[in-house]
């Protein structure tokens, strides 16, 4: 595997050959290999060679980068029929990175998208489209490239995926890879490939999702999403819905009990914060949400919960009623979640006296009422025992993205 930054609008990284060679002779580890080397702030095109094939990615380096302080990294996985820079424009991860001082790496899928110049991910088990490469190996190589080329903290590497990019990120976590300390999903949460049981209900195949460890997850879902339907169905690779995926992740993360839930203005926030190894799962569900990346509402009237509030996240004091800010910017909200992944007393909050708060059960038939908008959980079967009597799967849909 070989990699390097390609010159373009911005200058490529400034190498100090003697210093780098000396570091190698001293046995520097890949975790700190990029430290001590200057890199210009801004966007950089990157080549990553995997199994003799050149793959592409785009990085964004913030102005705060010094080459000496180890920064966090967020991977930003684009959706189908898109590409890295378009994804950054969609997600605004680059803007959050500039403000907060971390690096963004947006890798590019190996499949050709339908519009010229766009791409999609060769998600394992999803498509038989020609030209697909080993994306798992590519992502692993991309992680190593980031650690080699930049001064980063290997314990603070996170990932976010939109649509097909989230399906790819789900597959990566399910493969047993442990590179990402936490992950975020927008209209894309999966937990293994879909299988239909003899009772006709769809669920995730437990054999296709075996994470290395409990992982903190933040997921966003639109109830009116027609591309990756909230309630399930849709394309062969989708089938089981958001609630079913969420239930299975709570099982894999060893979360205890039902999560807490609050609803404001058609947005429902749920938090599961009693999971193994300090993992947490947080979700935002939008009653009127489509497949689009959620945008902050201009009409939202949110009062700051405290002076120390940062992007809508504050520490909840004892006896304080949990609520949240429905004016959602997913990238900023995910970043707050990522950087506090080891804290159990932090949730997104705002002063909203009309918020309805209660417990949330993610399975149909569980002892929980419908949410504040009158929407009940989807009709999914999600007992602790996963499907064993499988009838057919949603694998290998020809031409699927």
C-alpha positions as CSV (number, residue, x, y, z in Angstrom):
1,X,0.0,0.0,0.0
2,X,1.4,3.4,-1.0
3,X,-0.2,6.7,-0.6
4,X,0.4,10.4,-1.0
5,X,-1.1,13.8,-1.3
6,X,-1.5,15.1,-4.9
7,X,-0.8,18.7,-5.8
8,X,-3.8,20.8,-6.9
9,X,-5.3,24.1,-6.0
10,X,-3.6,23.9,-2.6
11,X,0.1,23.1,-2.1
12,X,0.9,19.5,-1.3
13,X,2.5,18.6,2.0
14,X,6.0,19.9,2.7
15,X,8.2,16.9,3.3
16,X,11.3,16.9,5.4
17,X,13.0,13.8,4.0
18,X,15.9,13.6,6.4
19,X,13.6,14.0,9.4
20,X,11.2,11.4,8.1
21,X,14.0,9.0,7.4
22,X,15.5,9.5,10.8
23,X,12.1,8.8,12.4
24,X,11.8,5.6,10.6
25,X,15.3,4.5,11.7
26,X,14.3,5.2,15.2
27,X,11.3,3.0,14.8
28,X,8.5,5.6,14.9
29,X,5.1,4.0,15.0
30,X,2.4,4.7,12.4
31,X,0.3,6.4,15.1
32,X,2.7,9.3,15.2
33,X,4.4,9.0,11.8
34,X,2.8,12.2,10.5
35,X,3.8,14.4,13.5
36,X,6.5,16.9,12.9
37,X,5.7,17.3,9.2
38,X,4.0,20.5,7.9
39,X,0.8,20.2,5.9
40,X,-1.0,23.2,4.3
41,X,-4.5,23.9,5.6
42,X,-7.4,23.3,3.2
43,X,-8.4,20.5,0.8
44,X,-6.0,17.8,-0.5
45,X,-6.6,15.1,-3.0
46,X,-5.1,11.8,-1.9
47,X,-4.1,8.6,-3.7
48,X,-4.2,5.4,-1.8
49,X,-3.0,2.2,-3.6
50,X,-4.6,-1.0,-2.5
51,X,-3.7,-4.3,-4.1
52,X,-2.1,-2.5,-6.9
53,X,-5.1,-0.2,-7.6
54,X,-5.1,3.5,-7.0
55,X,-8.0,4.7,-5.0
56,X,-9.0,8.3,-4.2
57,X,-10.0,10.4,-1.2
58,X,-10.1,14.0,-0.2
59,X,-9.0,15.4,3.1
60,X,-9.7,18.7,4.8
61,X,-7.0,20.1,7.1
62,X,-8.1,22.9,9.5
63,X,-6.2,26.1,10.0
64,X,-5.4,25.0,13.5
65,X,-3.2,22.1,12.2
66,X,0.4,22.5,13.5
67,X,1.9,19.1,12.7
68,X,2.8,18.7,16.4
69,X,-0.5,18.5,18.2
70,X,-2.4,15.2,17.6
71,X,-5.8,16.0,16.1
72,X,-9.0,13.9,15.9
73,X,-10.2,12.6,12.4
74,X,-13.7,12.2,11.1
75,X,-14.3,10.0,8.0
76,X,-17.2,11.3,5.8
77,X,-18.7,8.6,3.6
78,X,-20.6,9.8,0.6
79,X,-23.9,8.4,-0.6
80,X,-24.6,6.7,-3.9
81,X,-24.3,8.8,-7.0
82,X,-22.0,11.3,-5.3
83,X,-18.3,11.9,-4.6
84,X,-16.1,13.2,-1.7
85,X,-16.3,17.0,-2.2
86,X,-20.0,16.9,-2.9
87,X,-20.5,15.0,0.3
88,X,-18.5,17.6,2.3
89,X,-20.7,20.3,0.8
90,X,-23.8,18.2,1.8
91,X,-22.6,17.4,5.3
92,X,-20.6,20.5,6.2
93,X,-18.1,18.4,8.1
94,X,-15.3,20.6,6.7
95,X,-16.9,23.7,8.3
96,X,-17.3,22.0,11.6
97,X,-13.6,20.7,11.3
98,X,-12.4,24.3,10.7
99,X,-14.3,25.6,13.7
100,X,-13.4,22.8,16.1
101,X,-9.9,21.9,14.9
102,X,-10.0,18.3,13.5
103,X,-9.3,16.6,10.2
104,X,-11.9,15.2,7.7
105,X,-11.2,12.4,5.3
106,X,-13.8,11.7,2.6
107,X,-13.0,8.4,0.7
108,X,-14.4,7.6,-2.7
109,X,-16.4,4.4,-3.5
110,X,-15.2,2.1,-6.3
111,X,-18.5,1.8,-8.2
112,X,-19.5,4.3,-11.0
113,X,-22.6,6.2,-10.1
114,X,-25.4,6.9,-12.6
115,X,-24.5,10.5,-13.4
116,X,-21.0,10.9,-14.9
117,X,-18.3,11.6,-12.4
118,X,-20.2,10.2,-9.4
119,X,-19.6,7.1,-7.4
120,X,-21.1,4.5,-5.0
121,X,-19.9,1.9,-2.6
122,X,-19.5,-1.8,-3.3
123,X,-21.2,-2.8,0.0
124,X,-20.5,-6.5,0.7
125,X,-23.5,-8.6,-0.2
126,X,-25.5,-5.7,-1.8
127,X,-24.6,-5.5,-5.4
128,X,-23.3,-7.5,-8.3
129,X,-22.4,-4.4,-10.4
130,X,-19.2,-4.8,-12.4
131,X,-16.1,-2.9,-11.3
132,X,-16.7,-3.1,-7.5
133,X,-13.5,-3.4,-5.4
134,X,-12.8,-4.5,-1.9
135,X,-14.0,-1.5,0.1
136,X,-13.2,-3.0,3.5
137,X,-9.5,-3.2,2.6
138,X,-9.6,0.3,1.1
139,X,-11.1,1.8,4.3
140,X,-8.5,0.1,6.4
141,X,-5.8,1.4,4.1
142,X,-7.3,4.9,4.3
143,X,-7.2,4.8,8.1
144,X,-3.5,3.8,8.0
145,X,-2.8,6.6,5.5
146,X,-4.3,9.2,7.7
147,X,-2.1,8.0,10.6
148,X,0.9,8.0,8.4
149,X,0.4,11.4,6.7
150,X,-1.0,13.5,9.5
151,X,-0.4,14.1,13.2
152,X,-3.5,12.4,14.6
153,X,-4.7,10.7,17.7
154,X,-5.5,7.1,16.8
155,X,-7.9,6.8,19.7
156,X,-10.0,9.7,18.2
157,X,-10.8,8.5,14.7
158,X,-14.6,8.6,14.0
159,X,-16.8,8.1,11.0
160,X,-20.0,9.4,9.5
161,X,-22.0,8.0,6.6
162,X,-24.9,9.3,4.5
163,X,-27.3,6.9,2.7
164,X,-25.1,4.4,0.8
165,X,-22.1,5.7,2.7
166,X,-23.8,4.8,5.9
167,X,-24.6,1.3,4.6
168,X,-20.9,1.0,3.8
169,X,-19.9,2.2,7.3
170,X,-22.4,-0.2,8.8
171,X,-20.8,-3.1,6.9
172,X,-17.3,-2.0,8.0
173,X,-18.3,-2.0,11.6
174,X,-20.0,-5.3,11.1
175,X,-16.9,-6.8,9.6
176,X,-15.1,-6.6,12.9
177,X,-13.0,-3.6,12.1
178,X,-12.2,-1.5,15.2
179,X,-10.7,1.6,13.7
180,X,-13.6,4.0,14.6
181,X,-14.2,5.1,18.2
182,X,-17.7,6.1,17.4
183,X,-19.9,6.4,14.3
184,X,-22.8,8.4,12.9
185,X,-25.5,7.6,10.4
186,X,-27.8,9.7,8.4
187,X,-30.7,7.8,6.8
188,X,-28.6,4.7,6.6
189,X,-28.4,2.6,9.8
190,X,-27.8,-1.1,9.1
191,X,-26.6,-4.0,11.3
192,X,-26.1,-6.8,8.9
193,X,-27.7,-8.0,5.7
194,X,-31.5,-8.5,5.5
195,X,-33.1,-11.9,5.8
196,X,-36.7,-12.9,5.7
197,X,-38.0,-15.6,8.0
198,X,-40.8,-18.0,7.4
199,X,-43.2,-15.8,9.2
200,X,-42.6,-13.2,6.4
201,X,-40.9,-10.6,8.7
202,X,-37.5,-9.2,7.7
203,X,-34.6,-8.7,10.1
204,X,-30.8,-8.5,10.2
205,X,-28.8,-11.6,9.7
206,X,-26.7,-12.0,12.9
207,X,-24.0,-13.9,11.0
208,X,-23.3,-10.8,8.9
209,X,-22.7,-8.4,11.7
210,X,-20.1,-9.1,14.3
211,X,-18.5,-5.9,15.6
212,X,-15.2,-6.1,17.4
213,X,-16.6,-4.3,20.4
214,X,-19.4,-2.1,21.6
215,X,-19.4,1.1,19.7
216,X,-21.2,4.5,20.3
217,X,-23.6,5.4,17.6
218,X,-25.7,8.4,16.7
219,X,-28.3,7.8,14.0
220,X,-30.7,10.2,12.1
221,X,-33.8,8.9,10.3
222,X,-36.7,10.5,8.4
223,X,-40.0,8.8,8.8
224,X,-41.0,9.8,5.2
225,X,-37.7,8.5,3.7
226,X,-38.6,6.7,0.5
227,X,-35.1,5.7,-0.6
228,X,-34.2,3.8,2.6
229,X,-37.7,3.4,4.2
230,X,-38.0,4.1,7.9
231,X,-40.4,1.2,8.3
232,X,-38.5,-1.2,6.1
233,X,-39.2,-2.5,2.6
234,X,-37.8,-0.7,-0.4
235,X,-34.8,-2.1,-2.3
236,X,-33.7,-5.7,-1.7
237,X,-30.7,-4.6,0.3
238,X,-32.8,-2.6,2.8
239,X,-36.0,-4.5,3.9
240,X,-35.8,-4.2,7.7
241,X,-36.5,-0.8,9.1
242,X,-34.8,1.8,11.4
243,X,-36.4,0.5,14.6
244,X,-35.3,-3.0,13.9
245,X,-31.7,-1.9,13.2
246,X,-31.7,0.2,16.4
247,X,-32.9,-2.7,18.5
248,X,-30.2,-4.9,17.2
249,X,-27.5,-2.3,17.9
250,X,-28.7,-2.0,21.5
251,X,-28.3,-5.8,21.8
252,X,-24.9,-5.8,20.3
253,X,-23.8,-2.9,22.5
254,X,-25.3,-4.6,25.6
255,X,-27.5,-1.7,26.4
256,X,-29.7,-2.2,29.5
257,X,-33.4,-1.2,29.7
258,X,-35.3,1.2,27.5
259,X,-33.8,4.5,26.5
260,X,-35.1,7.9,27.4
261,X,-37.0,9.8,24.8
262,X,-38.3,13.4,24.2
263,X,-40.3,14.9,21.3
264,X,-40.4,18.5,20.2
265,X,-41.9,19.9,17.0
266,X,-42.0,16.6,15.2
267,X,-38.4,15.6,16.2
268,X,-37.9,12.7,18.6
269,X,-34.5,12.3,20.4
270,X,-33.7,9.0,22.2
271,X,-30.7,8.1,24.2
272,X,-29.5,4.7,25.4
273,X,-26.7,5.4,27.8
274,X,-26.3,2.2,29.9
275,X,-24.4,0.1,27.4
276,X,-21.3,-2.0,27.8
277,X,-17.8,-0.4,27.8
278,X,-19.2,3.1,28.1
279,X,-20.9,2.9,24.7
280,X,-24.0,5.0,24.0
281,X,-26.6,5.1,21.3
282,X,-28.5,8.3,20.4
283,X,-31.1,8.8,17.7
284,X,-33.0,11.6,16.0
285,X,-36.2,10.7,14.2
286,X,-38.0,13.3,12.0
287,X,-41.7,12.9,11.6
288,X,-41.6,14.9,8.4
289,X,-38.1,13.9,7.4
290,X,-37.3,12.6,3.9
291,X,-34.1,11.1,2.6
292,X,-32.4,14.5,2.4
293,X,-29.6,15.4,4.9
294,X,-31.4,17.2,7.7
295,X,-31.0,21.0,7.9
296,X,-31.5,23.3,10.9
297,X,-35.0,24.8,10.8
298,X,-35.0,28.6,10.4
299,X,-38.2,28.8,12.5
300,X,-36.9,26.9,15.5
301,X,-37.0,29.0,18.6
302,X,-34.3,27.5,20.8
303,X,-33.2,29.1,24.1
304,X,-29.6,28.5,25.2
305,X,-29.6,26.0,28.1
306,X,-26.5,27.4,29.6
307,X,-23.7,29.8,29.0
308,X,-21.3,26.9,28.5
309,X,-23.5,25.3,25.8
310,X,-21.5,24.2,22.7
311,X,-23.5,23.4,19.6
312,X,-26.5,22.5,21.8
313,X,-24.7,20.1,24.1
314,X,-24.5,20.8,27.9
315,X,-24.0,18.8,31.0
316,X,-27.3,17.8,32.6
317,X,-27.4,18.7,36.3
318,X,-29.1,16.6,38.9
319,X,-32.9,17.0,38.9
320,X,-32.9,18.8,35.6
321,X,-35.5,17.7,33.1
322,X,-34.0,16.2,30.0
323,X,-34.9,17.9,26.7
324,X,-33.1,18.7,23.5
325,X,-32.6,21.2,20.7
326,X,-34.7,20.1,17.7
327,X,-32.8,22.6,15.5
328,X,-30.6,19.9,14.1
329,X,-27.2,20.2,12.4
330,X,-26.2,16.5,12.1
331,X,-22.4,17.1,11.7
332,X,-22.1,19.5,14.6
333,X,-24.3,17.2,16.7
334,X,-22.3,14.1,15.8
335,X,-19.1,15.9,16.7
336,X,-20.4,16.8,20.1
337,X,-21.4,13.2,20.6
338,X,-18.1,11.8,19.3
339,X,-15.9,13.9,21.5
340,X,-17.9,13.1,24.6
341,X,-18.2,9.5,23.8
342,X,-16.8,8.4,27.1
343,X,-19.2,10.6,29.2
344,X,-22.6,9.4,30.3
345,X,-24.0,12.7,31.6
346,X,-24.0,14.6,28.4
347,X,-27.0,14.9,26.1
348,X,-28.3,17.4,23.6
349,X,-30.5,19.8,25.6
350,X,-32.4,23.1,25.3
351,X,-35.0,24.9,27.4
352,X,-38.2,23.6,26.0
353,X,-41.0,23.4,28.6
354,X,-43.4,21.8,26.2
355,X,-41.1,18.8,25.6
356,X,-42.7,15.4,26.2
357,X,-40.3,13.0,27.9
358,X,-40.6,9.4,28.6
359,X,-39.0,6.0,28.0
360,X,-38.7,4.6,24.6
361,X,-39.0,0.9,23.6
362,X,-37.7,0.1,20.1
363,X,-39.8,-3.0,19.5
364,X,-43.4,-3.3,18.4
365,X,-45.5,-4.7,21.3
366,X,-43.1,-3.3,23.9
367,X,-44.6,-1.5,26.9
368,X,-44.2,2.0,25.5
369,X,-46.7,4.5,24.1
370,X,-46.4,6.2,20.7
371,X,-44.4,9.3,20.5
372,X,-45.6,12.9,20.8
373,X,-46.6,13.0,17.2
374,X,-48.8,10.0,17.4
375,X,-46.4,7.8,15.5
376,X,-46.0,4.3,17.0
377,X,-43.0,2.1,16.5
378,X,-42.9,0.2,13.2
379,X,-44.3,-3.3,13.1
380,X,-41.0,-5.0,13.5
381,X,-40.2,-8.1,15.5
382,X,-37.1,-7.5,17.6
383,X,-36.9,-9.9,20.4
384,X,-33.4,-10.7,21.8
385,X,-33.4,-13.8,19.8
386,X,-32.4,-13.0,16.2
387,X,-33.8,-14.7,13.1
388,X,-32.7,-18.3,12.8
389,X,-35.4,-19.7,10.6
390,X,-34.4,-17.9,7.4
391,X,-36.4,-18.1,4.3
392,X,-34.6,-15.8,1.8
393,X,-32.1,-12.9,1.8
394,X,-31.9,-9.5,0.2
395,X,-28.4,-10.2,-1.1
396,X,-26.8,-9.5,-4.5
397,X,-29.4,-7.3,-6.1
398,X,-28.0,-6.7,-9.6
399,X,-27.2,-3.1,-10.3
400,X,-28.1,-1.9,-6.8
401,X,-26.3,1.0,-5.2
